[in-house]
Amino acid sequence: MEFILYGLFFITGWLLHATYTYVIALGSSVVIYQKGIEDCLMLLAHIYEKYVTLQEGCYKMMRINGCTQEEIDTHRKLDKIHLENSMEVIIGNMIAVAPVRFRNLLNFKDWKSANIEITKIMINQSK
């Protein structure tokens, strides 16, 4: 009879340990994944800002080299469209490769909503 009781205690302890380990591992994974997504979004925002700054320098050089304002505006519109499309593709790829069980952690669905999320992250980091 004691043997059965010890076996029952062992099985119960093993099940509790497995459940506890699973919950802790899942929690750690969620925190790591969220931090990784935040870091990726901040990197994308940094790249976006650097690209816009670089393009502004390019437009100034075009003005110095004698390009008309119409040509510069045309390039500016095309560059903006290209940059926005590129960012949409990057965000779409981030969402596509996200594990299914972590998709609900992504608070964005496109580049515009990712910009809102980046703003929230920056506000939280400045506190």
C-alpha positions in Angstrom: 0.0 0.0 0.0 2.8 2.4 0.9 4.5 1.7 -2.5 1.3 2.8 -4.3 1.2 6.0 -2.2 4.9 6.8 -2.9 4.3 6.1 -6.6 1.3 8.5 -6.6 3.4 11.2 -4.9 6.1 10.7 -7.4 3.7 11.0 -10.4 2.0 14.0 -8.9 5.3 15.7 -8.3 6.5 14.9 -11.7 3.3 16.3 -13.3 3.5 19.5 -11.2 7.2 20.0 -12.1 6.4 19.5 -15.8 3.6 22.0 -15.7 5.7 24.5 -13.7 8.6 24.1 -16.1 6.3 24.6 -19.2 4.7 27.7 -17.8 8.0 29.3 -16.9 9.5 28.4 -20.3 6.5 29.8 -22.1 6.6 33.1 -20.0 10.3 33.4 -20.7 9.8 32.8 -24.4 7.0 35.5 -24.6 9.2 38.1 -22.9 12.2 37.3 -25.1 10.0 37.4 -28.2 8.4 40.7 -27.3 11.8 42.3 -26.6 13.1 41.0 -29.9 10.2 42.4 -31.8 10.6 45.8 -30.1 14.3 45.8 -31.0 13.5 45.0 -34.6 10.9 47.7 -34.8 13.3 50.2 -33.3 16.0 49.2 -35.8 13.5 49.6 -38.7 12.6 53.0 -37.4 16.3 54.0 -37.3 16.9 52.7 -40.8 13.8 54.5 -42.0 15.0 57.8 -40.5 18.5 57.4 -41.9 17.1 56.7 -45.4 14.9 59.7 -45.3 17.9 61.9 -44.2 20.1 60.4 -46.9 17.4 61.1 -49.5 17.1 64.7 -48.4 20.8 65.1 -48.9 20.4 63.6 -52.3 17.7 66.2 -53.2 19.9 69.0 -52.0 22.7 67.8 -54.3 20.2 67.5 -57.2 19.2 71.2 -56.5 22.9 72.2 -56.4 23.6 70.4 -59.7 20.8 72.2 -61.4 17.8 69.9 -61.4 14.5 71.6 -61.6 12.1 71.5 -58.6 9.7 69.4 -60.6 12.3 66.7 -61.2 13.2 66.8 -57.5 9.6 66.5 -56.5 9.1 63.6 -58.9 12.1 61.8 -57.3 10.8 62.6 -53.8 7.4 61.1 -54.6 8.9 57.9 -56.2 11.4 57.5 -53.3 8.6 57.9 -50.8 6.4 55.3 -52.6 9.4 52.9 -52.8 10.3 53.3 -49.1 6.7 52.8 -47.9 6.3 49.7 -50.1 9.6 48.3 -48.8 8.6 48.9 -45.2 5.2 47.2 -45.8 7.0 44.2 -47.2 9.4 44.1 -44.2 6.5 44.3 -41.7 4.5 41.7 -43.7 7.5 39.3 -43.6 7.9 39.9 -39.8 4.3 39.0 -39.3 4.5 36.0 -41.7 7.5 34.4 -39.9 6.1 35.0 -36.4 5.2 31.7 -34.7 1.5 31.1 -34.6 1.3 31.0 -30.8 3.0 34.4 -30.6 1.0 36.2 -33.3 -1.3 37.8 -30.7 1.7 39.6 -29.3 2.2 41.6 -32.4 0.3 44.8 -31.9 0.6 45.8 -35.6 -0.6 44.6 -38.9 1.1 47.0 -41.4 3.7 49.8 -41.5 1.3 52.5 -40.3 0.3 50.5 -37.2 3.9 49.6 -36.7 4.7 53.3 -36.6 2.2 53.7 -33.8 3.8 50.8 -31.9 7.2 52.3 -32.4 5.9 55.6 -30.9 4.6 53.7 -27.9 7.9 51.9 -27.5 9.8 55.1 -27.6 7.5 56.7 -25.0 7.9 53.7 -22.7 11.7 53.7 -23.1 11.9 57.4 -22.3 10.1 56.9 -18.9 
